[in-house]
Amino acid sequence: MPNSPQAPIPPASGLSRRSFLKGSGAAAAGITGLSQVVSEGLAQEKAPETVAIGPGSVKIELTVNGMPYTASVEPRVTLLDALRNYMDVTGCKRVCDRGSCGACTVTLDGKVVYSCSMLALEARGKEIKTAEALYNNGKVDAVPTAFVKFDAQQCGFCTPGFVVAMRAALDKNPAATPAEVEDALSGNICRCGTYSQMRDTIASLCQAKKGDK
């Protein structure tokens, strides 16, 4: 039996491949042009001016125990190294050098900090106090005086950090209890183990404060 003639296949509807590629190219060109306009607009905006610091030494001025000190230090220099090696303020001690023992404790605007864990540049414009501040006009502060009285130190490396932290705790809360002062000293470690004598020191200072009322 002869084959019947097949009906013609209708042309596919929609865009042809060539038309699709032409349209895609035009769209891409439009997006590229828009991106260029946006980029040019952003480039015209004035970027905020920043002052680069380093890697060479920069001049800084620090206020330490009420006195201005000037030195040229690299931006990587810690406050501890700046005080000890550039300004000859050696009350704060280097022991652990990783912010865990408290021997390098100083105060910045009354706040207790580890000087080994911050850069000297960060301390600009702040009032820095070290253990040397507890001796003024020939008079020794009550805190180190009590340390001596109760023999609360042995090797002495941790002592400057303890007296600075203790003085800060009592300045912050003059009516602090011995437990509250001990809590404020939780960031300081005495490797010689003179904690018993320190507790006598703290008790004496807190009792003296009560007597002042």
Residue pairs with C-beta under 8 A, 6 or more apart in sequence:
15 23
53 75
53 121
54 74
54 75
54 76
55 74
55 75
56 74
57 72
57 73
57 74
58 72
58 73
58 74
58 75
58 121
59 70
59 71
59 72
60 70
60 71
60 72
60 73
60 82
60 120
60 121
60 124
61 68
61 69
61 70
61 124
62 68
62 69
62 71
62 82
62 83
62 87
62 120
62 123
62 124
62 128
63 69
63 126
63 127
63 128
64 83
64 87
64 89
64 128
64 129
64 130
65 89
65 128
65 129
65 130
65 132
65 133
66 127
66 133
69 87
69 89
71 82
71 86
71 87
72 86
73 81
73 82
73 86
73 120
73 121
75 119
75 121
76 119
77 86
77 119
77 120
78 115
78 116
78 117
78 118
78 119
78 120
79 106
79 113
79 115
79 116
79 118
79 119
79 120
79 122
79 123
79 128
80 92
80 94
80 97
80 104
80 115
80 116
81 120
82 120
82 123
83 89
83 90
83 92
83 106
83 115
83 128
83 130
84 90
84 92
84 94
89 130
89 132
91 130
91 131
91 132
91 160
92 103
92 104
92 105
92 106
92 115
92 130
92 131
92 160
92 161
92 164
93 103
93 104
93 157
93 158
93 160
93 161
94 103
94 104
94 116
95 101
95 103
95 104
95 157
95 158
96 103
96 116
97 116
98 116
98 117
99 114
99 116
99 117
100 189
101 158
101 161
101 188
101 189
101 191
102 114
102 158
102 161
102 162
102 165
102 185
102 187
102 188
102 189
103 157
103 158
103 160
103 161
103 188
104 114
104 115
104 116
104 161
105 112
105 113
105 114
105 115
105 160
105 161
105 162
105 164
105 165
105 187
105 188
106 112
106 113
106 115
106 128
106 129
106 130
106 164
107 113
107 128
107 129
107 164
107 168
108 123
108 126
108 127
108 128
109 126
109 127
110 127
110 168
110 171
110 172
111 168
112 164
112 165
112 168
112 184
112 187
114 187
129 164
130 160
130 164
131 144
131 159
131 160
131 161
131 163
131 164
134 140
134 141
134 143
134 144
134 163
134 164
134 167
135 141
135 144
141 163
141 167
142 205
142 208
143 163
143 166
143 167
143 170
143 201
143 205
144 159
144 163
146 152
146 201
146 204
146 205
147 153
147 159
147 162
147 163
147 198
147 201
149 201
149 204
150 197
150 198
150 200
150 201
150 204
151 194
151 197
152 159
152 162
152 194
152 197
152 198
152 200
152 201
153 159
153 192
153 194
153 197
154 190
154 192
154 194
155 191
155 192
157 191
158 188
158 189
158 190
158 191
158 192
161 188
162 185
162 188
162 190
162 198
165 184
165 185
165 187
165 188
166 181
166 184
166 185
166 201
166 202
166 205
168 184
169 176
169 180
169 181
169 184
169 185
170 176
170 181
170 205
170 209
172 184
173 180
174 209
175 209
175 210
176 184
176 206
176 209
177 206
178 199
178 202
178 203
178 206
181 202
181 205
181 206
182 199
182 202
185 198
190 198
